[in-house]
Amino acid sequence: MKYSPLAIHCTSLCFDVMQRSSFKTLTHRDIDEFKDDVYALICERAKLMPTKQQREHQFASYVADGVISVLHQCLNNPSARDSIWILAALESRIDTSIKTIIH
């Protein structure tokens, strides 16, 4: 399966967070509070202008929600920290986001 550069970027972002020694002590509320930062990183990486285009805001928000969801799942279940699963989950979120916004 081919993965988009954004899926790879988001997967890397997830692993950056999970590899911190403090990850195990985070609460789900702590993870939810990462959303604004994740959103900004996605906009920067994808060169989106969400303040000018509502579709770009929706897309970045959906993808950021996917990253946050992965982090929640990985906090709950350490065996979920599999790079292939995370890549596939985020690629699927990106694809679904595009299809949802276009239609």
N, C-alpha and C positions, 0 to 999 in steps of 0.2 A: 504494500500500500504506500502511496506517496502522501507525504505530509506537507502542508503549507508552511512557509516560513513563520507565519503567525502562530501556528500550533506548536512549532518547535520552540519559539520564543516563550510562549505561555507555559510549556512544559518545563523549560529551564527556570522560569520564574518560580514555579511550584517547587522544584528541587532546591532552589536557593533558600526558600522559606523553610522547607522540611529539614534541610541539613543544618540549620541553626540548632545549637544545643538547647535553646529555649522553646523549640517547637513542641516538645512533649508536655510542657507546662502551660501552653496556651489554652484558653477557653474558646468555645465556639463564638462567643461575643468578640473576643480578640480578633479572630479570623474575619468576622463580619466587618470589623473596623478597617481591614486592609483594602476594602473594595475601592475606595476613592483613589488610593495609590495604584492599585492594579489597573483601574480604568484609565488613569493618566498614562501609565506605561504602555498600555495597548494603543491608545490614541497616538502616542509618540512613535511607537514601532510601526504602526500601520499608516502613519502620516494622515491621520483623520482630523477633520475640523468639525467636531461635534457642536460647536457654538453656532456654526453656519448651516449645517445640514442635519436635520432631525434624523434621517436614516443613519447617518454616521454615529450619532449619539446612541440610537437604539442598538446598533451593531456592537459598539464598544461595550455598552452596558450588558448585553446578552453574553458576550464573551467573558467579560469580567465576572459575571455571575457563575459561569462555568468554571473559571479558575477557583473561585471561592468554594464552589461545591466540591471540587476535587480536594482542596485543602481540608474541608470538613470530613470527607470520607477517609482521607489518609490519617487524620487525627484519630478518628474512631477505630480504624483498622490498619495497623502498620503494614500488613501484608498487601494492602492496596497500593503501596509505593512502588509500583512497577512502571518503568518508563514506557513500555509498549501500551499498557492499559491507559496511562495518562495521556499519551499522544493521541491514541484513538478516541478517547473521550472528548478531548479538546477539539480535535479535527471534526468530530461529529457535531459538537456544539457550534463551531464556526459554520459548517455547512447548513445546519438547521437555521441558524441565525440569518444567513444570507437568503435562504428560501422563504423564511417567514417575512422578512422585510420587503422582499421583491414582490411577493404575492399578497 
